Amino acid sequence: MLKATIVGSVWSTKRLDDVPPGSILEVEVDAGARLLAFDPLGCGAGERVIIATGSVAAAWFKGPSPPIDALIIGSIDEDTPSEA
């Protein structure tokens, strides 16, 4: 899992029928990389989120797995740094 911040959204008027309802958001992970993640929760810009990636993300959906490899699975209410 990754922690990330939502930095934007992607608008698409056409998409595959296999992709369920939801938004596609651009996120910046804590390591600095950016990626697109599917959002079934209705999150918004600036929000901190938890993302599952790879086959785990696609397997969350019922039925055949849609072509999704990054899924927002939670919104972070409080982010406390761990002590080393």
Chimera marker file (.cmm) of the C-alpha trace (Angstrom):
<marker_set name="trace">
<marker id="1" x="0.000" y="0.000" z="0.000" r="1" g="1" b="0" radius="0.5"/>
<marker id="2" x="1.029" y="3.564" z="-0.635" r="1" g="1" b="0" radius="0.5"/>
<marker id="3" x="0.236" y="6.887" z="1.014" r="1" g="1" b="0" radius="0.5"/>
<marker id="4" x="-0.407" y="9.706" z="-1.450" r="1" g="1" b="0" radius="0.5"/>
<marker id="5" x="-1.946" y="13.140" z="-1.961" r="1" g="1" b="0" radius="0.5"/>
<marker id="6" x="-4.501" y="13.836" z="-4.685" r="1" g="1" b="0" radius="0.5"/>
<marker id="7" x="-3.126" y="16.492" z="-7.047" r="1" g="1" b="0" radius="0.5"/>
<marker id="8" x="-5.677" y="16.469" z="-9.866" r="1" g="1" b="0" radius="0.5"/>
<marker id="9" x="-8.349" y="14.643" z="-11.797" r="1" g="1" b="0" radius="0.5"/>
<marker id="10" x="-8.535" y="13.147" z="-15.274" r="1" g="1" b="0" radius="0.5"/>
<marker id="11" x="-11.618" y="13.757" z="-17.402" r="1" g="1" b="0" radius="0.5"/>
<marker id="12" x="-12.496" y="11.109" z="-19.959" r="1" g="1" b="0" radius="0.5"/>
<marker id="13" x="-15.665" y="11.053" z="-22.050" r="1" g="1" b="0" radius="0.5"/>
<marker id="14" x="-14.949" y="7.538" z="-23.316" r="1" g="1" b="0" radius="0.5"/>
<marker id="15" x="-13.958" y="4.508" z="-21.272" r="1" g="1" b="0" radius="0.5"/>
<marker id="16" x="-14.150" y="0.729" z="-21.377" r="1" g="1" b="0" radius="0.5"/>
<marker id="17" x="-17.393" y="-0.881" z="-20.251" r="1" g="1" b="0" radius="0.5"/>
<marker id="18" x="-15.334" y="-3.019" z="-17.832" r="1" g="1" b="0" radius="0.5"/>
<marker id="19" x="-14.380" y="0.046" z="-15.762" r="1" g="1" b="0" radius="0.5"/>
<marker id="20" x="-16.952" y="0.564" z="-12.970" r="1" g="1" b="0" radius="0.5"/>
<marker id="21" x="-18.363" y="3.980" z="-12.010" r="1" g="1" b="0" radius="0.5"/>
<marker id="22" x="-15.838" y="6.207" z="-10.259" r="1" g="1" b="0" radius="0.5"/>
<marker id="23" x="-13.208" y="8.859" z="-10.914" r="1" g="1" b="0" radius="0.5"/>
<marker id="24" x="-9.657" y="8.656" z="-12.159" r="1" g="1" b="0" radius="0.5"/>
<marker id="25" x="-7.411" y="10.898" z="-10.092" r="1" g="1" b="0" radius="0.5"/>
<marker id="26" x="-3.772" y="11.912" z="-10.365" r="1" g="1" b="0" radius="0.5"/>
<marker id="27" x="-1.952" y="11.313" z="-7.090" r="1" g="1" b="0" radius="0.5"/>
<marker id="28" x="1.551" y="12.027" z="-5.837" r="1" g="1" b="0" radius="0.5"/>
<marker id="29" x="2.914" y="9.277" z="-3.622" r="1" g="1" b="0" radius="0.5"/>
<marker id="30" x="5.095" y="10.164" z="-0.648" r="1" g="1" b="0" radius="0.5"/>
<marker id="31" x="8.223" y="9.124" z="-2.599" r="1" g="1" b="0" radius="0.5"/>
<marker id="32" x="7.451" y="11.855" z="-5.156" r="1" g="1" b="0" radius="0.5"/>
<marker id="33" x="6.237" y="9.799" z="-8.125" r="1" g="1" b="0" radius="0.5"/>
<marker id="34" x="2.869" y="10.534" z="-9.718" r="1" g="1" b="0" radius="0.5"/>
<marker id="35" x="0.342" y="7.989" z="-10.941" r="1" g="1" b="0" radius="0.5"/>
<marker id="36" x="-3.303" y="7.643" z="-11.859" r="1" g="1" b="0" radius="0.5"/>
<marker id="37" x="-5.580" y="5.883" z="-9.371" r="1" g="1" b="0" radius="0.5"/>
<marker id="38" x="-9.199" y="4.805" z="-9.590" r="1" g="1" b="0" radius="0.5"/>
<marker id="39" x="-11.385" y="6.429" z="-6.920" r="1" g="1" b="0" radius="0.5"/>
<marker id="40" x="-14.683" y="4.771" z="-5.933" r="1" g="1" b="0" radius="0.5"/>
<marker id="41" x="-14.899" y="6.895" z="-2.729" r="1" g="1" b="0" radius="0.5"/>
<marker id="42" x="-15.362" y="10.439" z="-4.065" r="1" g="1" b="0" radius="0.5"/>
<marker id="43" x="-12.088" y="11.940" z="-2.777" r="1" g="1" b="0" radius="0.5"/>
<marker id="44" x="-10.921" y="15.442" z="-3.713" r="1" g="1" b="0" radius="0.5"/>
<marker id="45" x="-7.838" y="17.525" z="-4.470" r="1" g="1" b="0" radius="0.5"/>
<marker id="46" x="-5.386" y="17.868" z="-1.587" r="1" g="1" b="0" radius="0.5"/>
<marker id="47" x="-6.813" y="14.876" z="0.275" r="1" g="1" b="0" radius="0.5"/>
<marker id="48" x="-4.404" y="12.279" z="1.695" r="1" g="1" b="0" radius="0.5"/>
<marker id="49" x="-5.294" y="8.719" z="0.653" r="1" g="1" b="0" radius="0.5"/>
<marker id="50" x="-4.203" y="5.087" z="0.876" r="1" g="1" b="0" radius="0.5"/>
<marker id="51" x="-3.687" y="3.258" z="-2.415" r="1" g="1" b="0" radius="0.5"/>
<marker id="52" x="-3.531" y="-0.448" z="-3.228" r="1" g="1" b="0" radius="0.5"/>
<marker id="53" x="-1.690" y="-1.338" z="-6.427" r="1" g="1" b="0" radius="0.5"/>
<marker id="54" x="-1.291" y="-4.207" z="-8.872" r="1" g="1" b="0" radius="0.5"/>
<marker id="55" x="-3.450" y="-7.317" z="-8.953" r="1" g="1" b="0" radius="0.5"/>
<marker id="56" x="-4.722" y="-6.547" z="-5.436" r="1" g="1" b="0" radius="0.5"/>
<marker id="57" x="-6.385" y="-3.380" z="-6.756" r="1" g="1" b="0" radius="0.5"/>
<marker id="58" x="-8.122" y="-5.140" z="-9.650" r="1" g="1" b="0" radius="0.5"/>
<marker id="59" x="-9.154" y="-8.131" z="-7.524" r="1" g="1" b="0" radius="0.5"/>
<marker id="60" x="-11.186" y="-5.889" z="-5.187" r="1" g="1" b="0" radius="0.5"/>
<marker id="61" x="-13.989" y="-5.678" z="-7.769" r="1" g="1" b="0" radius="0.5"/>
<marker id="62" x="-16.621" y="-8.410" z="-8.070" r="1" g="1" b="0" radius="0.5"/>
<marker id="63" x="-16.679" y="-10.429" z="-11.276" r="1" g="1" b="0" radius="0.5"/>
<marker id="64" x="-13.987" y="-10.145" z="-13.924" r="1" g="1" b="0" radius="0.5"/>
<marker id="65" x="-11.124" y="-7.871" z="-12.874" r="1" g="1" b="0" radius="0.5"/>
<marker id="66" x="-11.260" y="-4.485" z="-14.639" r="1" g="1" b="0" radius="0.5"/>
<marker id="67" x="-8.071" y="-2.967" z="-16.115" r="1" g="1" b="0" radius="0.5"/>
<marker id="68" x="-7.220" y="-1.044" z="-12.926" r="1" g="1" b="0" radius="0.5"/>
<marker id="69" x="-3.822" y="-1.259" z="-11.236" r="1" g="1" b="0" radius="0.5"/>
<marker id="70" x="-4.087" y="1.537" z="-8.625" r="1" g="1" b="0" radius="0.5"/>
<marker id="71" x="-7.122" y="1.855" z="-6.341" r="1" g="1" b="0" radius="0.5"/>
<marker id="72" x="-7.860" y="4.395" z="-3.613" r="1" g="1" b="0" radius="0.5"/>
<marker id="73" x="-8.993" y="2.266" z="-0.676" r="1" g="1" b="0" radius="0.5"/>
<marker id="74" x="-9.135" y="4.850" z="2.097" r="1" g="1" b="0" radius="0.5"/>
<marker id="75" x="-8.932" y="8.483" z="3.101" r="1" g="1" b="0" radius="0.5"/>
<marker id="76" x="-6.321" y="9.391" z="5.735" r="1" g="1" b="0" radius="0.5"/>
<marker id="77" x="-7.889" y="11.341" z="8.599" r="1" g="1" b="0" radius="0.5"/>
<marker id="78" x="-4.695" y="11.657" z="10.622" r="1" g="1" b="0" radius="0.5"/>
<marker id="79" x="-1.162" y="10.971" z="9.462" r="1" g="1" b="0" radius="0.5"/>
<marker id="80" x="1.289" y="10.549" z="12.332" r="1" g="1" b="0" radius="0.5"/>
<marker id="81" x="4.934" y="9.861" z="11.483" r="1" g="1" b="0" radius="0.5"/>
<marker id="82" x="6.468" y="6.691" z="12.841" r="1" g="1" b="0" radius="0.5"/>
<marker id="83" x="9.406" y="6.902" z="15.217" r="1" g="1" b="0" radius="0.5"/>
<marker id="84" x="12.603" y="5.263" z="14.020" r="1" g="1" b="0" radius="0.5"/>
<link id1="1" id2="2" r="1" g="1" b="0" radius="0.2"/>
<link id1="2" id2="3" r="1" g="1" b="0" radius="0.2"/>
<link id1="3" id2="4" r="1" g="1" b="0" radius="0.2"/>
<link id1="4" id2="5" r="1" g="1" b="0" radius="0.2"/>
<link id1="5" id2="6" r="1" g="1" b="0" radius="0.2"/>
<link id1="6" id2="7" r="1" g="1" b="0" radius="0.2"/>
<link id1="7" id2="8" r="1" g="1" b="0" radius="0.2"/>
<link id1="8" id2="9" r="1" g="1" b="0" radius="0.2"/>
<link id1="9" id2="10" r="1" g="1" b="0" radius="0.2"/>
<link id1="10" id2="11" r="1" g="1" b="0" radius="0.2"/>
<link id1="11" id2="12" r="1" g="1" b="0" radius="0.2"/>
<link id1="12" id2="13" r="1" g="1" b="0" radius="0.2"/>
<link id1="13" id2="14" r="1" g="1" b="0" radius="0.2"/>
<link id1="14" id2="15" r="1" g="1" b="0" radius="0.2"/>
<link id1="15" id2="16" r="1" g="1" b="0" radius="0.2"/>
<link id1="16" id2="17" r="1" g="1" b="0" radius="0.2"/>
<link id1="17" id2="18" r="1" g="1" b="0" radius="0.2"/>
<link id1="18" id2="19" r="1" g="1" b="0" radius="0.2"/>
<link id1="19" id2="20" r="1" g="1" b="0" radius="0.2"/>
<link id1="20" id2="21" r="1" g="1" b="0" radius="0.2"/>
<link id1="21" id2="22" r="1" g="1" b="0" radius="0.2"/>
<link id1="22" id2="23" r="1" g="1" b="0" radius="0.2"/>
<link id1="23" id2="24" r="1" g="1" b="0" radius="0.2"/>
<link id1="24" id2="25" r="1" g="1" b="0" radius="0.2"/>
<link id1="25" id2="26" r="1" g="1" b="0" radius="0.2"/>
<link id1="26" id2="27" r="1" g="1" b="0" radius="0.2"/>
<link id1="27" id2="28" r="1" g="1" b="0" radius="0.2"/>
<link id1="28" id2="29" r="1" g="1" b="0" radius="0.2"/>
<link id1="29" id2="30" r="1" g="1" b="0" radius="0.2"/>
<link id1="30" id2="31" r="1" g="1" b="0" radius="0.2"/>
<link id1="31" id2="32" r="1" g="1" b="0" radius="0.2"/>
<link id1="32" id2="33" r="1" g="1" b="0" radius="0.2"/>
<link id1="33" id2="34" r="1" g="1" b="0" radius="0.2"/>
<link id1="34" id2="35" r="1" g="1" b="0" radius="0.2"/>
<link id1="35" id2="36" r="1" g="1" b="0" radius="0.2"/>
<link id1="36" id2="37" r="1" g="1" b="0" radius="0.2"/>
<link id1="37" id2="38" r="1" g="1" b="0" radius="0.2"/>
<link id1="38" id2="39" r="1" g="1" b="0" radius="0.2"/>
<link id1="39" id2="40" r="1" g="1" b="0" radius="0.2"/>
<link id1="40" id2="41" r="1" g="1" b="0" radius="0.2"/>
<link id1="41" id2="42" r="1" g="1" b="0" radius="0.2"/>
<link id1="42" id2="43" r="1" g="1" b="0" radius="0.2"/>
<link id1="43" id2="44" r="1" g="1" b="0" radius="0.2"/>
<link id1="44" id2="45" r="1" g="1" b="0" radius="0.2"/>
<link id1="45" id2="46" r="1" g="1" b="0" radius="0.2"/>
<link id1="46" id2="47" r="1" g="1" b="0" radius="0.2"/>
<link id1="47" id2="48" r="1" g="1" b="0" radius="0.2"/>
<link id1="48" id2="49" r="1" g="1" b="0" radius="0.2"/>
<link id1="49" id2="50" r="1" g="1" b="0" radius="0.2"/>
<link id1="50" id2="51" r="1" g="1" b="0" radius="0.2"/>
<link id1="51" id2="52" r="1" g="1" b="0" radius="0.2"/>
<link id1="52" id2="53" r="1" g="1" b="0" radius="0.2"/>
<link id1="53" id2="54" r="1" g="1" b="0" radius="0.2"/>
<link id1="54" id2="55" r="1" g="1" b="0" radius="0.2"/>
<link id1="55" id2="56" r="1" g="1" b="0" radius="0.2"/>
<link id1="56" id2="57" r="1" g="1" b="0" radius="0.2"/>
<link id1="57" id2="58" r="1" g="1" b="0" radius="0.2"/>
<link id1="58" id2="59" r="1" g="1" b="0" radius="0.2"/>
<link id1="59" id2="60" r="1" g="1" b="0" radius="0.2"/>
<link id1="60" id2="61" r="1" g="1" b="0" radius="0.2"/>
<link id1="61" id2="62" r="1" g="1" b="0" radius="0.2"/>
<link id1="62" id2="63" r="1" g="1" b="0" radius="0.2"/>
<link id1="63" id2="64" r="1" g="1" b="0" radius="0.2"/>
<link id1="64" id2="65" r="1" g="1" b="0" radius="0.2"/>
<link id1="65" id2="66" r="1" g="1" b="0" radius="0.2"/>
<link id1="66" id2="67" r="1" g="1" b="0" radius="0.2"/>
<link id1="67" id2="68" r="1" g="1" b="0" radius="0.2"/>
<link id1="68" id2="69" r="1" g="1" b="0" radius="0.2"/>
<link id1="69" id2="70" r="1" g="1" b="0" radius="0.2"/>
<link id1="70" id2="71" r="1" g="1" b="0" radius="0.2"/>
<link id1="71" id2="72" r="1" g="1" b="0" radius="0.2"/>
<link id1="72" id2="73" r="1" g="1" b="0" radius="0.2"/>
<link id1="73" id2="74" r="1" g="1" b="0" radius="0.2"/>
<link id1="74" id2="75" r="1" g="1" b="0" radius="0.2"/>
<link id1="75" id2="76" r="1" g="1" b="0" radius="0.2"/>
<link id1="76" id2="77" r="1" g="1" b="0" radius="0.2"/>
<link id1="77" id2="78" r="1" g="1" b="0" radius="0.2"/>
<link id1="78" id2="79" r="1" g="1" b="0" radius="0.2"/>
<link id1="79" id2="80" r="1" g="1" b="0" radius="0.2"/>
<link id1="80" id2="81" r="1" g="1" b="0" radius="0.2"/>
<link id1="81" id2="82" r="1" g="1" b="0" radius="0.2"/>
<link id1="82" id2="83" r="1" g="1" b="0" radius="0.2"/>
<link id1="83" id2="84" r="1" g="1" b="0" radius="0.2"/>
</marker_set>
